[in-house]
């Protein structure tokens, strides 16, 4: 065998070793990340669930506060009259806006 044959064999061998080393390292990294993904997804889902529950409670409190305000308002006839006037003014303004937009 000539020197060029040895150089070609050595080149192929070293390139092959280097590629194997690089790919094995990358495959190990990918395997480690793949093992972490289910835990990361589980944590994100739990966090999302907690946020949804908090938001639902907040909306429920707002709704119950609104219902309380409505029940208190219905106890006072002047408040009822004022609310009726406000509603009629709102309706009138909506109709006026519709006419102006045409």
Secondary structure, DSSP 4 states (H G I P E B T S, - for coil): --HHHHHHHHHHHHHHHHHHHHHHHHHHHHHHHHHHHHHHHHHHHHHHHHHHHHHHHHHHHHHHHHHHHHHHHHH-HHHHHHHHHHHHHHHHHHHHHHHHH-
